[in-house]
Amino acid sequence: MFDRANPPDPSLMKHPKVVSLAERYKKSTGQILLRFLVQQGISAVPKSVTPSRIKDNIEVFDFTLTDGEMKELKSLNLNWRAHPHLWDRPSRHYPFNEVYD
């Protein structure tokens, strides 16, 4: 999901389905992905120091993704984590393979 991902790492920011939704709503791919999280009630903490991106991060409340679009985005499981969570390996639940909806 990160724009600065290493080249071999998957990036939802450039995924064709996300790009298509961004074009449809005249939003950035980042805004589509933020809206996807917000619409599920998931807290997101986008980081930026660029005024235009800070403004973009706020402008995710003026549109709503349809149920079909939400389902489409939920299907984009790339089986990849952006952060390896090395600190939680001692947990009896590691590696957290269960799917949570």
C-alpha positions as CSV (number, residue, x, y, z in Angstrom):
1,M,0.0,0.0,0.0
2,F,3.0,2.2,0.3
3,D,4.2,4.4,-2.5
4,R,7.8,4.0,-1.4
5,A,7.7,0.2,-1.5
6,N,10.7,-1.6,-2.8
7,P,10.4,-2.4,-6.5
8,P,9.7,-6.1,-6.0
9,D,7.1,-5.4,-3.3
10,P,3.5,-5.2,-4.3
11,S,1.9,-1.8,-4.3
12,L,-1.9,-1.2,-4.2
13,M,-1.2,2.5,-5.1
14,K,-0.5,1.3,-8.7
15,H,-3.0,-1.6,-8.9
16,P,-5.2,-1.3,-12.0
17,K,-8.4,-1.6,-10.0
18,V,-7.4,1.2,-7.6
19,V,-6.2,3.4,-10.5
20,S,-9.6,2.8,-12.3
21,L,-11.5,3.8,-9.2
22,A,-9.3,6.9,-8.8
23,E,-10.0,8.0,-12.3
24,R,-13.8,7.3,-11.8
25,Y,-14.0,9.5,-8.7
26,K,-11.3,12.0,-9.8
27,K,-9.3,11.2,-6.7
28,S,-5.8,10.0,-6.1
29,T,-5.1,6.3,-5.5
30,G,-4.1,7.2,-2.0
31,Q,-7.5,8.8,-1.4
32,I,-9.3,5.7,-2.7
33,L,-7.3,3.5,-0.3
34,L,-7.8,5.9,2.6
35,R,-11.6,6.0,1.9
36,F,-11.6,2.2,1.7
37,L,-10.2,2.0,5.3
38,V,-12.4,4.9,6.7
39,Q,-15.5,3.3,5.2
40,Q,-14.7,0.1,7.1
41,G,-14.3,2.0,10.3
42,I,-10.5,1.4,10.3
43,S,-8.4,4.2,11.7
44,A,-5.7,5.4,9.3
45,V,-2.8,7.7,10.1
46,P,-1.5,9.0,6.8
47,K,1.9,10.7,7.1
48,S,2.8,13.8,5.1
49,V,4.5,17.1,5.4
50,T,3.5,18.3,2.0
51,P,0.5,20.7,2.3
52,S,-1.2,19.4,-0.9
53,R,-1.0,15.8,0.3
54,I,-2.3,16.8,3.8
55,K,-5.2,18.4,2.0
56,D,-5.8,15.3,-0.1
57,N,-5.7,13.1,3.0
58,I,-8.6,15.1,4.5
59,E,-10.7,15.0,1.2
60,V,-11.9,11.4,1.6
61,F,-15.2,12.3,3.1
62,D,-16.9,13.8,0.0
63,F,-17.5,10.5,-1.7
64,T,-18.5,6.9,-0.9
65,L,-17.4,3.7,-2.5
66,T,-20.2,1.4,-3.5
67,D,-20.7,-2.0,-1.9
68,G,-19.4,-3.6,-5.1
69,E,-16.3,-1.4,-5.1
70,M,-15.6,-2.2,-1.5
71,K,-15.9,-5.9,-2.3
72,E,-13.5,-5.5,-5.2
73,L,-11.0,-3.7,-3.1
74,K,-11.3,-6.4,-0.3
75,S,-10.4,-9.0,-3.0
76,L,-7.0,-7.4,-3.6
77,N,-5.2,-9.5,-1.0
78,L,-1.5,-9.5,-2.2
79,N,-0.4,-11.8,0.7
80,W,2.2,-9.2,1.7
81,R,2.9,-7.1,4.8
82,A,4.4,-3.7,4.7
83,H,5.8,-4.2,8.2
84,P,7.2,-7.6,9.4
85,H,6.1,-7.0,13.0
86,L,9.2,-8.6,14.4
87,W,8.3,-7.5,17.9
88,D,5.3,-9.8,18.1
89,R,6.9,-13.1,17.1
90,P,6.7,-14.3,20.8
91,S,2.9,-14.1,20.6
92,R,1.1,-17.4,20.5
93,H,-1.0,-16.1,17.6
94,Y,2.0,-15.4,15.4
95,P,2.1,-15.3,12.3
96,F,-1.5,-14.0,12.4
97,N,-2.6,-15.9,9.3
98,E,-6.3,-15.9,10.2
99,V,-8.5,-13.6,8.1
100,Y,-10.4,-10.9,10.1
101,D,-13.4,-9.2,8.6
